[in-house]
Amino acid sequence: MFWVLDFACLAVILGAAVMVVRLRTLTGAVVALSAVGTVLTLLFVVLGAPDVAHAEVAVGAIALPVLFLVAIGKVRTVVEPAQVGEPSGTEHPPGTERTGGTEHPPGTEHPAERADGGEAGKAGG
């Protein structure tokens, strides 16, 4: 009868492991990883390995997800103007925003991108 529980745990572990890889949010992936650790703990208990289950619940279900969530919380994705030494009201020229603008400042275009076909910089003669 316990083989049913074994296969049920295995199915949940595989499903949660696939979710860890497929989820687009880091927090969701960490929660799915914690679910893998929790169900793996249950599987170890069912298989008669309580010492391994204790280690798995401490590491796989608690410590690792907490560590990942703290690390995700510490990562900064937005750079504030004060952090890069700019006053907060500084205006950026068009195309040079910190959002990854693709326009070049005037006079720095590639010759093929110029309106005159790149002839402005050549010496006539």
N, C-alpha and C positions, 0 to 999 in steps of 0.2 A: 504493500500500500504506500510505503514511503517513496517508491519510485515515481509516483505521480507528483509528489511534492518536489522531488529532484528535478524532473523535467519542467515543472512550472517555474521553479527558480531559474533554471537555465534559460527558458524562454524570456522571462522578464529581464535577466542579465543581458542577453543578446539584444533585446529591444532597446534597453536603456543605453547600451554601448553604441548602437547605431545612432541613437538620438544625440549622444555626446559629439559624434562626428558631424551629424547633419544639421544641428541647430545653428542658427545664425547669430544668436546672442551669446556672449561669453557667460553671462550669469545663468542662463538656461542650461548651457553645457555643463557648468559646474554643479548645478542641481541634479542633472542626469548622472553625472559622475558620482555624486553622493548616493544616488539611488543604486547604482551598481555596487558600491561598497556595502550598502545596507543589506541588499538582497544576497550578496556574496557571504556576508556574515551569517545570514539565516541558513544558507546552504552549508556552510561549515558546521553549524550547530546540528543540522539534520544528519550530516555525514559523521558526526561524532568526534569533532575536533574543536572542543571549546577553547583551548589555548590559542589556536589559530584564529578562531572567531573573535576573541578578545583583541588580538593584535589588529585584525582587519577593521573592527569597529572603531578602534582608536585612531588608526592611520587612514584607512580608506573611506570611512564614513564621516569622520569628524575633522581630523587635523588637516588632511590634504584639501578638502573643499574650503575650509576656513582660510587656509593659507592662500589659495587661489582667489577667493573673494576679496581678501585684504589687498593682494597684489593688483587685482583689477581696479579696486577703489583708489589705489595710489597712482595709477597711470593717468597722466593728464593728456587730454586730447585737444584742448583749446589753449592757445597761447594768449595771455592777456597783454595789452600794450605795455603795461608797467614792467613786465618780465623781460621785455626785449629792449628796454631803455627808451621807449617812445612816450611822449605825453599822450594822455588818453584821447585828446581831440585831434590827433594827427590824421590828416587826409592823405590817402595814397593816390598816386596817379592811376588813371584807368589801366587795367590789365596787370597791375603790380600788387594787387591785394594779397594778403597772406592765404587766400583761398586757392592759390594755384593758377592765377591768371596766365593766359598764353600770349598776350600781346607784348611786343617789345617796346621799350622806350623809344622816342623818336631818334632816328639816326643810327639805330643799332640793328636794323632789320638785316636779314640775309639778302644779298644782292638780288636773288631771284624773286624776293617778296616785295621789292620796291615797285612803286608805281611807274618809275621811269625805266624799269627793266634792268637796273643795276648799272646804268650808264653814268650816274652822277659822280661816282668816285674815280672814274677813269680819266686819265690825262688825254686831252684831245690833241691829235697831231698827225 
